[in-house]
Amino acid sequence: MIIGARIQELLTEKGISQRRLAADLFLHPNTVNGYIRNRRSPDFETANKIAEYLGTSLDDLFGNRNFHLRSDFMLNEKEDRLIQNYRLLDNHNQSVLEEMAANLSCHLKDNPG
């Protein structure tokens, strides 16, 4: 599978538009469309950002399905959604959420049950 088809497949799976991907990654919409139509290829840094944004690896994005993930690294649907929502936050709100999670974790350690 070529990268454009895989990007489109992931966008469709996640319900994300090309325009949203472009806006969130500070890319021109025509650039993203060029990737999807295989008229242009992203550089390494951009491909890495796209893969991260779409919650996949560069191997998967480029169609290399010969890698194996340990089952304990696999995310369930709730975990995947939580990570995707986290990635959509700005840096400040990511920090707030990280602090809240750390405080909750400490509280649960001190007060199990």
Phi, psi and omega in degrees: 000137179273158190303321182300317180294322181290320177300313181297319179300315180292320177300316180295315179303321186265358179068035181250135179276161175299320180297320180293316176303312180300313182296315183293331181257010178057045176247155175285138180306325178294330178294312178299316179299323177296322177296313184294325179272004179058034174270342177210162179240140178288149173289173185303313183299316180292318178300319179296318178296319179296314180299314180298314180300321183271003175070038180223181179261165174297321178304311181295317181301322181270007173088010178274100182263016183266020177256156183233131176259139174295145184298332180284353175266349182286139180262142172278176186299319179296317180295318179298316180296320179298315179294317179298317178296320178301316182295337180278347179283154173284170185303319181298311182290331173297318179296319178299313180296319178299318179294319179297318180294319179296317179296318179296319179298315178297318180298317181291328177293319182283334183229068182293153175115000000 
